[in-house]
């Protein structure tokens, strides 16, 4: 089964087109506080013009009604949650959920308790940041945890065209999520998007062999 590729932090139509053209499965709009924050209006504009690729909205501890409203307005296919949202909150969303957990030494599988729907995402831990850290976590240390991680499972945190194949080899994820790793000077770079997607597909072929 092909690895799902998500290009997050989309703020322009050009970046969304590049993601779709080179074969990404999902694009992500960040509605939480971030340098990649996008307005609802801009996300709507992009979503309406870019068909044939899934749309994900990223939120952090947002009111349930706000998340649902934005999901409707922007034609989202998934809601990605990077805060302290409870299993009950996730079950009320009404959209497929990608629930993020920040991995650090001592991380316990008990953190997953109660979360049964949608995707699980493992991201890097950085104090004061809920995501988009641009740093990797210890994939080798996380390897023992992965078989207990609810599936489907996605990995994020510091992925680049140069290291994503290694992450795939070690963690065997069902999906990968990248943002800063396909940027140049804080702007999505179509060549890096192309290289990242090619690296993922190459890793899939190597894994089959």
N, C-alpha and C positions, 0 to 999 in steps of 0.2 A: 504494500500500500504506500502510495506517495506521501512524502512528508509535506504537511501543510506549511506554507510560507506566508508570514504576515509582515508587511512593511508598515511600521507604526510612525506616528508623528507626521502624518500627511497634512500639509497646509496649502498646497497648490494643486491645480489641475494637472500641471506638467508632471509633478511627482507621481500623482495617481495614474496618469497615462503610462509612465515608464514602468511602474509596478505591474500594471496589467499587461503591457506589451511583452515584458520579459518573463511573464509566467507566474507572478505571485498569485496566491489564492485569496488573500485578505489585505485590506488597507485599514489603518487605524487612525481615528480622529481623537485627539486628546482634549477632553473637556475639563480636565482638572488643571490646577495651577501648574504651569510648566512653561519653559521657553518655547515649547512646541504647541502651546494652547491654540486652539482654533475656535472661532465663534460658531455658534449654531448656524448663522446665516451662511458663512463660508462653507461649512461642512455640507449644508443643504445644497449649495451651488455645485460643489464637487460631486456629491452623491447623485444628483439629477443628471449630470453630464457623463458620468463614468458608469457604464453598465458592464455586466460580465465579470464582476469581481465582488467578493463579499465585503461588507462594511462593518467595522467594529468601533464602538464608542468606548473610550477609556474614562473611568470615573474614580474618584476617591472620596468615600464617605459622603456621598451626595444624597439629598432627600430622595426617597423612592419615587415620588411623583415627578420630580424633575428629571430623573433618569428615564422614566417611561415616556415623558413628553418629548424629550430630545430624541429618544429612539424612534418614536413615531415620525417626528418632523424630518429626521435625517435618513429615514428608511434603513435603519441599522439591522444587520443580521445577527449580531452578537453584542452583548454588553460585557466589557472587561472591567473587573473591580479590583482596585489596588489598595484598598483601605482595610478597615476592620469590620467589613460587612459580615453579618452573621449568616448561618445557613438559612435561617428563617427569611431574612431579607432577600437572599439569593433566590429562594423559592417563590417569592412574590413578584419578581421582576417581570415575568411574562415573556422574556426573550432568552435564548440560549446564553449561558453565562460562561465566561472565562474568568476563573477566580485565581488571583495571583497570591503567592506566598513567597516571602523573602527568605532565602536560605542563608544560614550562618552556622558556625560551629555550635553543636548542641541542638540543632533543629530536630524536632520530634514529629513523627508521623501522626501524633495525637492532634496536631494542628489541622489535619484534614477531617477530623471527626465531624460528622453531620453534613459535610458538603458532598452531595451525591449527584448533582446535575451538572451537565456541561463539562468544560475543560478545566484542568488544573494547570497552572503556570508557575514554574519555579523561576524566580528572579533573584538578583543579587541584593544583599542587605547593605544599605548605607544609611547611617544615622541621619535622620531628618529628611530622607528622600523615600518616596513610596514607589519609585520606578524611574526608568530613564537614567540610570546611574552611569552607564558607559563602562562599568567594570564587571569583570567576570567573577563568578564564585568558584569554589573548589569542586570541579566536576568529579574528580576522583573520590573525594569525600562523599559527595552526593550520590555516587553510583550505588552504594549499598541501600540507599533510601528509595531509589527510583522504582524498584520492583514492588514497593508498598504504596507507591503514589497512585491515586485514582486516575484512571485513564478515561479519555485521551489526555495526554500530557504534553505540554509545550515548554520549551526552555527559552529564556531571555537573559539579558544582562551581559553587555560588553561583546556581543557577537559581531564578527566582521567577516568579510570575504575570506580572510586568511586563517581564521580559527574555527569557523562554523563546522567544517568537516571533522575536526577533532572532537568538538562537542557532540556531534552526532554519533561518532564512533564510540565514545565513552558512555553517553547517556541513553542512546537509542530512543530519542523523543518521537512523538507523533507529529510535532510541529515545532517551528522555530519562529521567534519574534525579534525583529531588529529595528532599530531606529538610528541612533547615533553612528552605528557602524557603517551606514551607507550615506553618510553626510560628509561634505567638505566645507569647513568653516561654518558649520551649523545649518547648511542648506543641503537638502536631498540631492544626491549626485547620481544621475542616471547610469553612468558607467559602473559605479560601485553597486548599484541595485542589480545591474546585469551580472556583475561578477559574483555577488552574493548568491543569487538564485542559481547560477551555473555551478557554484561550489556545493550547494545543497544537493542538486541533482546528481552531481558527480559522486558525492558521498553515498547517495542511495545506490548507485550502480556498484560502487566498491563494496558496499555492505552485502549486496546480493551475491557477489562473487565469494 
